[in-house]
């Protein structure tokens, strides 16, 4: 797997209790805990990530 480039929401600002997402790998969305960058990754299909993100807006 290529190097992942993680980012977190601008809504998080300086807070460390959030998730970071890497979208730079085709057909994969990688999610990790921002407090522990070495924690296991959750790997999702882009459609699953989109459905999850949309469910949070409801």
Secondary structure, 3 states (H helix, E strand, C coil): CCCCCEECCHHHCCCCCCEEEEEEECCEEEEEECCCCCCCCEEECHHHHHHHHHHHHC
